[in-house]
Amino acid sequence: MRDLAHGFFMQSPAMAGPIVALLIFFVVFVVIARRVARTRATDWTEDAALPLSDGTVSRTDSNQGTAP
């Protein structure tokens, strides 16, 4: 069975789509990871404070512990 499936997928043009999608994902992942790794910690301090900067309670925060 393995030989039959291997031969089918080697000749199938339908395999080009998933391979191209995997390559695009890998390239985007590497670019984002490289950008994050090269960013200095001082550049992240403002972004790190975003969830805490607002003194108001959001609707999702006020419903904690209650049934929907």
C-alpha positions in Angstrom: 0.0 0.0 0.0 2.8 2.4 0.8 4.4 1.9 -2.7 1.1 2.7 -4.3 0.5 5.8 -2.3 4.1 7.0 -2.7 3.8 6.7 -6.5 0.5 8.5 -6.6 1.7 11.4 -4.5 5.0 11.7 -6.4 3.1 12.3 -9.6 0.2 14.3 -8.3 0.1 18.0 -9.1 -2.1 18.5 -6.1 0.9 18.2 -3.8 2.3 21.5 -5.1 -0.2 23.5 -3.1 0.7 22.2 0.4 4.4 22.3 -0.4 4.1 26.0 -1.5 2.0 26.8 1.6 4.6 25.1 3.8 7.4 27.2 2.2 5.5 30.4 2.6 4.8 29.6 6.3 8.4 28.8 6.9 9.6 32.0 5.3 7.1 34.2 7.2 8.0 32.4 10.5 11.7 33.0 10.0 11.2 36.7 9.1 9.0 37.3 12.2 11.4 35.3 14.5 14.4 37.2 13.2 12.6 40.6 13.6 11.6 39.7 17.2 15.1 38.4 18.0 16.8 41.6 16.7 14.5 44.0 18.6 16.1 45.5 21.7 14.4 45.0 25.1 13.9 48.8 25.4 11.7 48.8 22.4 9.4 46.3 24.0 8.8 48.1 27.3 6.0 50.3 25.9 4.3 47.4 24.2 4.6 45.3 27.4 2.7 47.9 29.4 -0.2 48.1 26.9 -2.5 45.6 28.8 -1.9 47.5 32.1 -1.9 51.1 30.8 -5.7 51.5 30.9 -7.3 51.8 34.3 -10.7 50.7 33.2 -12.2 47.2 33.6 -13.3 45.7 30.3 -16.5 43.7 29.9 -14.7 40.4 29.7 -12.8 41.2 32.9 -15.9 42.0 34.8 -17.6 38.7 33.8 -14.9 36.5 35.3 -16.4 33.7 37.4 -20.0 34.0 36.1 -21.8 31.6 34.0 -22.7 32.7 30.4 
